[in-house]
Amino acid sequence: MISKYKSLKEECLESNLKLNELGLVLYTFGNVSAVDRNNAVFAIKPSGVPYEKLTASDIVVVDFDNVVVEGKLKPSSDTKTHSLLYKQWKEIGGISHSHAKFSCAWAQSLMDIPIFGTTHADHLTTDIPCTSPMKDELIKGNYEHNTAIQILETFEEKKISYKEVEMVLVGNHGSFTWGLDAQKSVYNNRVLEEIAELAFMTLNLNPNAMRLKDSLIQKHYDRKHGVNSYYGQ
């Protein structure tokens, strides 16, 4: 019998394999999910399964309350983070999580990534936010759910729109990125890693590097995303 979630699971598989292909994960670290809003479920990588062995039948489908709808394996340990973000942010279609080297180093340093250059400005007009360290009582509680709480609170406190900034560093942990679909979330994860590496190199070359000036930030962002954008075909 063909699963009603066949295409969703295939999308999820393809995106997880892409995350690995792009060098954003090591061993079994990281995960990607893809959402089906009509059925209020999402597909996600199973916990601890190596990417080279991953198949569409291994992908687990869960609802927004973290109940397994389809699949014989345990879903990712980060499932509760994904589910709460899907619940709260209604217009995202996919989420990626990685411990990629440079973005993870910034997360461990508990630092926002400053907007130093046009590569960054091509994608967003703000620094990439990093959450504060999680409080002990939250660590001892519903940890993965509380990771999403950290992300949501950071965006609220910094008055950032999840539609405009599709990436975040979770303090001491790693990165979460999202997009209109799972593939876009993977794309954003790779972009985040590139920006993180460039910012690291910039500060090593010049510890007093200046933030990109506002006029250039807006120019580069608008030419790709503005009302009168002209980048691309």
Backbone as JSON, one array per atom type, in Angstrom:
{
  "sequence": "MISKYKSLKEECLESNLKLNELGLVLYTFGNVSAVDRNNAVFAIKPSGVPYEKLTASDIVVVDFDNVVVEGKLKPSSDTKTHSLLYKQWKEIGGISHSHAKFSCAWAQSLMDIPIFGTTHADHLTTDIPCTSPMKDELIKGNYEHNTAIQILETFEEKKISYKEVEMVLVGNHGSFTWGLDAQKSVYNNRVLEEIAELAFMTLNLNPNAMRLKDSLIQKHYDRKHGVNSYYGQ",
  "N": [[0.84, -1.2, 0.0], [0.6, 2.17, -0.91], [1.97, 4.89, 0.78], [0.15, 7.71, 2.02], [1.69, 9.81, 2.54], [3.84, 9.75, 0.89], [5.12, 11.55, -1.03], [5.79, 13.64, 0.66], [7.58, 12.4, 2.45], [9.59, 11.73, 0.66], [10.44, 14.27, -0.13], [11.47, 15.13, 2.3], [13.52, 13.23, 2.71], [15.21, 13.79, 0.49], [16.03, 16.39, 1.13], [17.37, 16.03, 3.56], [19.51, 14.44, 2.67], [20.74, 16.3, 1.04], [21.59, 18.17, 2.91], [23.63, 16.72, 4.1], [25.25, 16.25, 1.85], [26.18, 18.82, 1.32], [28.03, 19.17, 3.25], [27.29, 19.95, 5.8], [26.75, 18.46, 7.98], [27.94, 16.02, 10.35], [28.61, 12.63, 10.64], [25.82, 11.4, 12.24], [24.72, 13.76, 12.96], [22.41, 16.52, 13.05], [19.39, 17.45, 11.17], [16.53, 17.48, 8.97], [13.23, 18.68, 8.39], [10.0, 18.42, 6.8], [6.95, 20.0, 6.14], [3.42, 19.23, 6.06], [0.86, 21.08, 5.73], [-1.87, 20.82, 5.22], [-2.6, 18.36, 6.26], [-1.7, 18.66, 8.79], [0.8, 17.63, 9.71], [4.27, 16.64, 9.89], [7.24, 15.51, 8.22], [10.23, 13.93, 9.27], [13.73, 13.37, 9.84], [14.78, 10.19, 11.09], [16.02, 9.4, 14.38], [19.5, 9.18, 14.9], [20.21, 7.71, 12.61], [22.49, 6.92, 10.09], [23.3, 9.07, 7.35], [24.05, 7.95, 4.9], [22.71, 5.58, 4.87], [20.09, 6.16, 4.9], [16.7, 5.97, 3.92], [13.61, 6.61, 2.11], [11.55, 5.22, 3.35], [12.42, 5.13, 5.94], [11.95, 7.61, 6.99], [10.15, 9.52, 9.36], [6.81, 10.34, 10.15], [5.14, 12.78, 11.92], [2.66, 14.36, 14.09], [1.67, 17.75, 15.05], [1.7, 17.59, 17.74], [3.64, 15.91, 18.35], [3.16, 13.21, 18.06], [3.67, 10.06, 16.66], [2.69, 9.44, 13.41], [3.19, 7.95, 11.18], [5.62, 5.47, 10.54], [8.33, 3.41, 11.66], [10.57, 3.9, 13.12], [12.27, 5.83, 15.69], [11.59, 9.29, 15.84], [13.67, 12.19, 15.1], [15.63, 13.51, 17.82], [15.26, 16.17, 18.07], [12.69, 16.76, 17.41], [10.57, 17.99, 18.87], [11.34, 20.63, 18.93], [11.08, 21.39, 16.25], [8.3, 20.95, 15.89], [7.02, 22.86, 17.55], [7.89, 25.27, 16.42], [6.67, 25.05, 13.9], [4.02, 25.16, 14.72], [3.8, 27.75, 15.75], [4.82, 29.48, 13.81], [3.29, 30.02, 11.07], [3.8, 30.09, 8.35], [6.0, 28.7, 7.44], [7.61, 26.04, 5.69], [9.55, 24.13, 5.91], [12.27, 22.95, 7.96], [15.65, 23.13, 8.97], [18.33, 21.75, 10.83], [21.59, 22.05, 12.05], [25.0, 21.29, 13.04], [27.05, 22.64, 11.91], [30.42, 23.7, 11.29], [31.42, 26.53, 11.47], [29.14, 28.14, 11.98], [28.29, 26.86, 14.28], [30.42, 27.42, 15.96], [30.1, 30.19, 16.33], [27.66, 30.1, 17.67], [28.45, 28.77, 20.0], [30.05, 30.71, 21.01], [28.22, 32.5, 21.8], [27.4, 34.73, 20.32], [25.88, 37.14, 18.19], [25.98, 37.14, 14.61], [27.67, 39.58, 13.01], [26.7, 41.92, 10.42], [28.78, 42.18, 7.99], [29.35, 42.27, 5.25], [28.41, 42.24, 1.7], [27.58, 39.71, 0.91], [26.23, 38.72, 3.09], [24.25, 40.73, 3.25], [22.87, 40.26, 0.91], [21.03, 38.43, 1.62], [19.76, 39.03, 4.07], [18.92, 41.83, 6.22], [19.84, 42.25, 8.72], [21.89, 41.54, 11.66], [22.74, 38.11, 12.28], [20.82, 36.46, 14.59], [21.66, 35.26, 17.9], [20.61, 33.12, 20.42], [20.2, 33.53, 23.99], [21.98, 31.73, 26.62], [20.41, 28.7, 27.7], [18.28, 28.57, 30.53], [18.78, 26.85, 33.67], [16.49, 25.55, 34.75], [14.95, 25.2, 32.5], [16.53, 23.55, 30.97], [16.44, 21.23, 32.49], [13.83, 20.64, 32.18], [11.38, 20.28, 29.65], [13.33, 19.86, 27.34], [13.9, 19.99, 24.43], [11.53, 21.12, 23.46], [11.71, 23.51, 24.84], [13.89, 24.6, 23.62], [12.84, 25.56, 21.25], [11.22, 27.5, 22.39], [13.18, 29.28, 23.29], [14.1, 30.24, 20.8], [11.78, 31.45, 19.73], [11.3, 33.44, 21.68], [13.62, 34.98, 21.43], [13.3, 36.1, 18.87], [11.05, 37.62, 19.33], [11.9, 39.38, 21.35], [13.96, 40.75, 20.04], [12.53, 41.89, 18.09], [12.28, 40.78, 15.5], [11.3, 39.51, 12.33], [10.26, 36.29, 11.45], [9.82, 35.73, 8.83], [11.49, 37.33, 7.42], [14.04, 36.97, 8.48], [15.45, 34.04, 8.24], [16.85, 32.31, 9.87], [18.74, 31.21, 12.75], [20.97, 31.21, 15.55], [21.3, 28.92, 18.11], [22.14, 29.43, 21.33], [25.19, 28.05, 22.51], [24.74, 25.72, 21.14], [23.76, 25.17, 18.18], [22.71, 25.66, 14.76], [19.49, 26.68, 13.51], [17.46, 26.74, 10.69], [15.0, 27.9, 8.32], [12.33, 27.84, 5.86], [10.21, 28.39, 2.95], [9.91, 25.84, 2.01], [11.35, 22.55, 2.54], [13.76, 22.3, 1.09], [14.52, 24.97, 0.76], [15.08, 25.61, 3.37], [17.38, 24.13, 3.79], [19.08, 25.34, 1.94], [19.24, 27.87, 3.19], [20.59, 27.1, 5.49], [23.09, 26.46, 4.5], [23.86, 28.94, 3.49], [23.95, 30.39, 5.88], [26.13, 29.1, 7.12], [28.21, 29.84, 5.38], [28.22, 32.65, 5.67], [28.86, 32.76, 8.37], [31.47, 31.72, 8.37], [32.79, 33.63, 6.77], [32.49, 35.93, 8.37], [33.93, 35.16, 10.62], [36.53, 34.96, 9.53], [36.85, 37.6, 8.71], [36.96, 39.02, 11.16], [39.25, 37.92, 12.18], [41.18, 38.85, 10.43], [40.82, 41.58, 10.72], [40.18, 42.77, 13.68], [38.77, 45.02, 14.32], [36.84, 45.41, 12.43], [34.34, 47.08, 10.54], [30.78, 47.36, 10.68], [28.71, 46.75, 7.86], [27.69, 49.53, 5.9], [24.48, 51.13, 6.13], [23.22, 51.97, 3.71], [24.38, 50.37, 1.75], [23.7, 47.85, 2.63], [20.89, 47.92, 2.33], [20.7, 48.34, -0.44], [21.82, 45.97, -1.56], [20.12, 44.04, -0.51], [17.61, 44.83, -1.48], [17.92, 44.64, -4.27], [17.67, 41.99, -4.74], [15.41, 41.2, -3.31], [13.59, 43.26, -3.09], [10.77, 45.41, -4.04], [11.29, 46.38, -6.59], [13.15, 44.54, -7.54], [15.97, 43.27, -9.35], [17.76, 41.24, -9.73], [18.77, 38.19, -11.23], [16.98, 36.02, -13.57]],
  "CA": [[0.0, 0.0, 0.0], [1.4, 3.39, -1.01], [1.7, 5.83, 1.86], [-0.42, 9.0, 1.64], [2.74, 10.8, 2.79], [4.99, 9.35, 0.06], [5.84, 12.7, -1.57], [6.33, 14.39, 1.81], [8.74, 11.67, 2.95], [10.64, 11.85, -0.35], [10.97, 15.63, 0.0], [12.26, 15.16, 3.53], [14.73, 12.45, 2.44], [16.06, 14.55, -0.44], [16.58, 17.55, 1.84], [18.36, 15.53, 4.51], [20.69, 14.03, 1.9], [21.38, 17.53, 0.57], [22.27, 18.73, 4.08], [24.85, 15.95, 4.23], [26.06, 16.49, 0.64], [26.77, 20.16, 1.42], [29.04, 19.18, 4.31], [26.77, 20.67, 6.96], [26.57, 17.53, 9.09], [28.97, 15.03, 10.62], [28.0, 11.38, 11.1], [24.35, 11.44, 12.26], [24.3, 15.06, 13.49], [21.55, 17.36, 12.23], [18.14, 16.9, 10.66], [15.63, 18.34, 8.21], [11.84, 18.27, 8.37], [9.16, 19.02, 5.77], [5.61, 20.02, 6.71], [2.21, 19.11, 5.27], [-0.09, 21.89, 6.49], [-3.23, 20.34, 5.02], [-2.83, 17.22, 7.17], [-1.16, 19.03, 10.1], [1.87, 16.71, 10.07], [5.54, 16.88, 9.22], [8.16, 14.38, 8.1], [11.52, 14.3, 9.85], [14.75, 12.31, 9.88], [14.8, 9.37, 12.31], [17.15, 9.66, 15.27], [20.69, 8.35, 14.9], [20.4, 6.9, 11.4], [23.49, 7.54, 9.2], [22.73, 9.6, 6.11], [24.31, 7.06, 3.77], [21.79, 4.44, 4.96], [18.75, 6.7, 5.02], [15.76, 5.76, 2.82], [12.32, 7.28, 2.31], [10.74, 4.44, 4.29], [12.91, 5.38, 7.29], [11.47, 8.92, 7.42], [9.05, 9.42, 10.31], [5.8, 11.39, 10.06], [4.54, 13.07, 13.24], [1.77, 15.51, 14.08], [2.22, 18.9, 15.75], [1.8, 17.25, 19.16], [4.77, 14.97, 18.42], [2.68, 11.82, 18.02], [4.05, 9.41, 15.4], [1.56, 9.11, 12.54], [3.67, 6.89, 10.29], [7.05, 5.19, 10.68], [8.68, 2.42, 12.68], [11.74, 4.36, 13.86], [12.07, 7.0, 16.54], [11.92, 10.54, 15.14], [14.8, 12.97, 15.62], [15.51, 14.02, 19.19], [14.89, 17.59, 17.98], [11.33, 16.85, 16.87], [9.73, 18.94, 19.61], [11.72, 21.98, 18.49], [10.44, 21.58, 14.94], [6.83, 21.01, 15.99], [6.56, 24.14, 18.12], [8.11, 26.31, 15.42], [5.61, 24.91, 12.91], [2.77, 25.62, 15.34], [3.81, 29.2, 15.99], [5.15, 30.21, 12.59], [2.38, 29.32, 10.17], [4.15, 30.19, 6.93], [7.23, 27.98, 7.09], [7.32, 24.72, 5.16], [10.64, 23.21, 6.19], [13.23, 23.38, 8.97], [16.92, 22.4, 9.01], [19.16, 21.95, 12.02], [22.93, 21.48, 11.89], [26.1, 21.69, 13.92], [28.12, 23.0, 10.99], [31.56, 24.18, 12.07], [31.55, 27.96, 11.76], [27.92, 28.62, 12.64], [28.29, 26.29, 15.62], [31.42, 28.17, 16.74], [29.45, 31.44, 16.73], [26.66, 29.75, 18.69], [29.17, 28.47, 21.24], [30.59, 31.98, 21.51], [27.04, 33.27, 22.23], [27.49, 36.0, 19.61], [25.22, 37.38, 16.92], [26.93, 37.31, 13.51], [27.49, 40.94, 12.47], [26.58, 42.05, 8.97], [30.01, 42.83, 7.54], [29.53, 42.39, 3.81], [27.26, 42.14, 0.81], [27.1, 38.32, 0.88], [25.25, 38.7, 4.17], [23.17, 41.65, 2.9], [22.08, 39.68, -0.18], [20.04, 37.5, 2.18], [19.01, 39.67, 5.13], [19.4, 43.18, 6.53], [20.18, 42.31, 10.15], [22.81, 40.53, 12.18], [22.09, 36.82, 12.52], [20.69, 36.42, 16.05], [22.02, 34.11, 18.72], [19.83, 33.12, 21.66], [20.92, 33.47, 25.26], [22.07, 30.37, 27.14], [19.18, 28.22, 28.31], [18.27, 28.53, 31.99], [18.86, 25.5, 34.21], [15.17, 24.92, 34.92], [14.47, 24.82, 31.18], [17.34, 22.39, 30.57], [15.94, 20.08, 33.24], [12.44, 20.41, 31.8], [11.11, 19.75, 28.31], [14.48, 20.53, 26.74], [13.78, 20.28, 23.01], [10.43, 22.09, 23.36], [12.21, 24.78, 25.36], [14.8, 25.16, 22.61], [11.98, 26.37, 20.37], [10.82, 28.67, 23.19], [14.32, 30.19, 23.2], [14.11, 30.85, 19.47], [10.61, 32.32, 19.63], [11.49, 34.59, 22.56], [14.67, 35.81, 20.85], [12.73, 36.87, 17.76], [10.12, 38.59, 19.9], [12.68, 40.4, 22.07], [14.73, 41.54, 19.09], [11.57, 42.42, 17.12], [12.67, 40.24, 14.19], [10.29, 38.71, 11.66], [10.75, 35.0, 10.96], [9.69, 35.72, 7.38], [12.62, 38.07, 6.85], [15.26, 36.34, 9.0], [15.09, 32.62, 8.24], [17.96, 31.57, 10.5], [19.08, 31.61, 14.11], [21.93, 30.4, 16.29], [20.86, 28.61, 19.46], [23.34, 29.58, 22.15], [25.9, 26.84, 22.96], [24.18, 24.53, 20.5], [23.98, 25.1, 16.73], [21.84, 26.51, 13.96], [18.2, 26.28, 12.94], [17.05, 27.59, 9.57], [13.7, 27.49, 7.8], [11.97, 28.46, 4.59], [8.89, 28.02, 2.45], [9.92, 24.38, 1.92], [12.53, 21.94, 3.17], [14.95, 22.61, 0.31], [14.93, 26.35, 1.07], [15.67, 25.6, 4.71], [18.75, 23.62, 3.61], [19.78, 26.46, 1.29], [19.52, 28.87, 4.22], [21.6, 26.58, 6.41], [24.39, 26.59, 3.83], [24.15, 30.37, 3.47], [24.36, 30.75, 7.24], [27.49, 28.61, 7.36], [29.13, 30.67, 4.59], [28.3, 33.95, 6.34], [29.57, 32.55, 9.64], [32.89, 31.58, 8.07], [33.3, 34.93, 6.3], [32.56, 36.83, 9.52], [35.06, 34.69, 11.43], [37.76, 35.36, 8.84], [36.91, 39.06, 8.73], [37.41, 39.47, 12.48], [40.64, 37.49, 12.35], [42.0, 39.77, 9.64], [40.66, 42.92, 11.28], [39.31, 42.71, 14.85], [37.98, 46.25, 14.39], [36.05, 45.52, 11.21], [33.13, 47.88, 10.69], [29.53, 46.87, 10.15], [28.39, 47.28, 6.53], [26.84, 50.72, 6.04], [23.06, 50.86, 5.88], [22.85, 52.18, 2.32], [24.82, 49.21, 0.98], [22.85, 46.74, 3.08], [19.58, 48.03, 1.71], [20.87, 48.18, -1.88], [22.02, 44.57, -1.91], [18.92, 43.27, -0.17], [16.51, 45.23, -2.37], [18.09, 44.22, -5.65], [17.23, 40.6, -4.81], [14.14, 40.93, -2.63], [12.74, 44.43, -3.06], [9.66, 45.54, -5.0], [11.87, 46.57, -7.92], [14.33, 43.66, -7.62], [16.39, 43.03, -10.73], [18.73, 40.14, -9.78], [18.27, 36.93, -11.77], [16.25, 36.01, -14.85]],
  "C": [[0.89, 1.26, 0.0], [0.99, 4.37, 0.09], [1.11, 7.13, 1.31], [0.61, 10.12, 1.81], [3.98, 10.54, 1.95], [5.79, 10.57, -0.43], [6.46, 13.54, -0.46], [7.6, 13.73, 2.33], [9.91, 11.75, 1.96], [11.26, 13.24, -0.33], [11.89, 15.73, 1.21], [13.58, 14.41, 3.34], [15.7, 13.25, 1.59], [16.75, 15.72, 0.27], [17.61, 17.12, 2.87], [19.64, 15.1, 3.81], [21.45, 15.24, 1.4], [22.15, 18.19, 1.71], [23.62, 18.03, 4.27], [25.8, 16.22, 3.06], [26.79, 17.83, 0.71], [27.79, 20.27, 2.55], [28.6, 19.88, 5.58], [26.59, 19.78, 8.18], [27.75, 16.57, 9.18], [28.3, 13.8, 11.21], [26.48, 11.48, 11.08], [23.82, 12.77, 12.79], [23.33, 15.73, 12.53], [20.32, 16.66, 11.7], [17.39, 17.96, 9.85], [14.22, 17.78, 8.33], [11.11, 19.01, 7.26], [7.71, 18.91, 6.25], [4.52, 19.83, 5.65], [1.12, 19.82, 6.06], [-1.52, 21.36, 6.37], [-3.58, 19.2, 5.97], [-2.26, 17.44, 8.56], [-0.14, 18.02, 10.61], [3.17, 17.2, 9.44], [6.39, 15.62, 9.23], [9.53, 14.83, 8.59], [12.46, 13.09, 9.86], [14.62, 11.49, 11.18], [16.08, 9.6, 13.1], [18.28, 8.66, 15.05], [20.93, 7.48, 13.69], [21.41, 7.6, 10.48], [22.87, 7.96, 7.88], [22.91, 8.64, 4.94], [23.38, 5.84, 3.77], [20.33, 4.88, 4.93], [17.93, 6.45, 3.75], [14.45, 6.47, 3.13], [11.46, 6.54, 3.32], [11.19, 4.64, 5.74], [12.34, 6.69, 7.87], [10.22, 8.76, 8.28], [8.11, 10.61, 10.13], [5.15, 11.55, 11.43], [3.57, 14.24, 13.11], [2.37, 16.63, 14.93], [2.26, 18.72, 17.27], [2.84, 16.16, 19.38], [4.36, 13.5, 18.5], [3.04, 11.24, 16.65], [2.8, 8.97, 14.64], [1.93, 7.96, 11.62], [5.17, 6.72, 10.47], [7.32, 4.25, 11.84], [9.85, 2.86, 13.56], [11.39, 5.55, 14.74], [12.41, 8.27, 15.76], [13.1, 11.23, 15.8], [14.55, 13.46, 17.04], [15.12, 15.5, 19.21], [13.46, 17.8, 17.49], [10.48, 17.9, 17.57], [10.09, 20.39, 19.3], [11.03, 22.31, 17.18], [8.93, 21.8, 15.1], [6.35, 22.33, 16.54], [6.78, 25.29, 17.15], [7.04, 26.25, 14.33], [4.28, 25.43, 13.45], [2.7, 27.15, 15.39], [4.04, 30.01, 14.72], [4.45, 29.51, 11.42], [2.84, 29.27, 8.72], [5.49, 29.55, 6.58], [6.87, 26.55, 6.68], [8.4, 23.69, 5.41], [11.62, 23.81, 7.19], [14.48, 22.5, 8.88], [17.68, 22.74, 10.29], [20.52, 21.31, 11.77], [23.88, 21.98, 12.96], [27.3, 22.01, 13.04], [29.17, 23.86, 11.7], [31.52, 25.66, 12.44], [30.31, 28.54, 12.44], [27.84, 28.09, 14.07], [29.29, 27.02, 16.52], [30.84, 29.51, 17.21], [28.41, 31.18, 17.81], [27.32, 29.47, 20.03], [29.8, 29.72, 21.85], [29.48, 32.91, 22.01], [27.04, 34.67, 21.61], [26.59, 36.03, 18.39], [26.3, 37.5, 15.84], [26.7, 38.68, 12.88], [27.4, 40.93, 10.95], [27.75, 42.88, 8.46], [30.05, 43.09, 6.03], [28.27, 42.13, 3.0], [26.74, 40.71, 0.66], [26.0, 38.14, 1.93], [24.02, 39.52, 3.76], [22.32, 41.15, 1.73], [20.92, 38.84, 0.36], [19.2, 38.09, 3.31], [19.68, 40.98, 5.52], [19.81, 43.34, 7.98], [21.32, 41.36, 10.48], [22.03, 39.22, 12.35], [22.03, 36.6, 14.03], [21.16, 35.12, 16.68], [21.22, 34.2, 20.02], [20.75, 33.15, 22.87], [21.05, 32.02, 25.7], [20.76, 29.95, 27.8], [19.32, 28.16, 29.83], [18.21, 27.09, 32.48], [17.52, 24.81, 34.3], [14.58, 24.49, 33.58], [15.24, 23.62, 30.64], [16.82, 21.12, 31.22], [14.51, 19.72, 32.85], [12.32, 19.78, 30.43], [12.11, 20.38, 27.34], [14.29, 20.93, 25.27], [12.63, 21.27, 22.74], [10.93, 23.47, 23.79], [13.25, 25.42, 24.44], [14.01, 26.03, 21.63], [11.51, 27.63, 21.1], [11.93, 29.72, 23.15], [14.31, 30.96, 21.88], [12.97, 31.86, 19.35], [10.78, 33.59, 20.47], [12.56, 35.54, 22.02], [14.12, 36.68, 19.72], [11.75, 37.93, 18.27], [10.88, 39.73, 20.57], [13.42, 41.32, 21.12], [13.85, 42.17, 18.0], [11.96, 42.05, 15.68], [11.53, 39.41, 13.63], [10.9, 37.4, 11.15], [10.65, 34.89, 9.45], [10.87, 36.41, 6.7], [13.96, 37.48, 7.27], [14.96, 34.86, 9.19], [16.19, 31.76, 8.86], [18.23, 32.1, 11.9], [20.16, 30.68, 14.64], [21.34, 30.16, 17.68], [22.1, 28.56, 20.34], [23.88, 28.26, 22.69], [25.52, 25.57, 22.2], [24.51, 24.46, 19.02], [22.96, 25.97, 16.02], [20.51, 25.85, 13.64], [17.88, 27.28, 11.83], [15.74, 27.06, 9.03], [13.44, 28.2, 6.48], [10.6, 28.0, 4.16], [8.77, 26.52, 2.2], [11.23, 23.86, 2.5], [13.81, 22.28, 2.43], [15.44, 24.03, 0.6], [15.55, 26.42, 2.46], [17.11, 25.09, 4.67], [19.61, 24.7, 2.96], [20.18, 27.5, 2.34], [20.57, 28.4, 5.22], [23.0, 26.71, 5.81], [24.82, 28.05, 3.75], [24.64, 30.83, 4.83], [25.79, 30.32, 7.53], [28.52, 29.45, 6.61], [29.32, 32.04, 5.25], [29.08, 33.85, 7.64], [31.07, 32.44, 9.41], [33.5, 32.91, 7.63], [33.46, 35.91, 7.46], [33.72, 36.46, 10.44], [36.39, 35.15, 10.82], [37.94, 36.88, 8.86], [37.47, 39.56, 10.06], [38.84, 39.02, 12.78], [41.59, 38.41, 11.59], [41.97, 41.18, 10.23], [39.68, 42.88, 12.45], [38.43, 43.95, 15.01], [37.14, 46.48, 13.14], [34.73, 46.23, 11.48], [31.92, 47.16, 10.08], [29.28, 47.52, 8.78], [27.44, 48.47, 6.67], [25.43, 50.45, 5.52], [22.67, 50.99, 4.42], [23.23, 50.97, 1.45], [24.04, 47.96, 1.37], [21.53, 46.77, 2.32], [19.64, 47.82, 0.2], [20.96, 46.71, -2.26], [20.8, 43.72, -1.59], [17.81, 43.56, -1.17], [16.69, 44.72, -3.79], [17.74, 42.74, -5.85], [15.8, 40.4, -4.32], [13.16, 42.1, -2.64], [11.65, 44.43, -4.12], [10.17, 45.66, -6.42], [13.16, 45.75, -8.08], [14.68, 43.38, -9.09], [17.45, 41.93, -10.83], [18.07, 38.9, -10.36], [17.46, 37.12, -13.04], [14.73, 36.09, -14.63]]
}
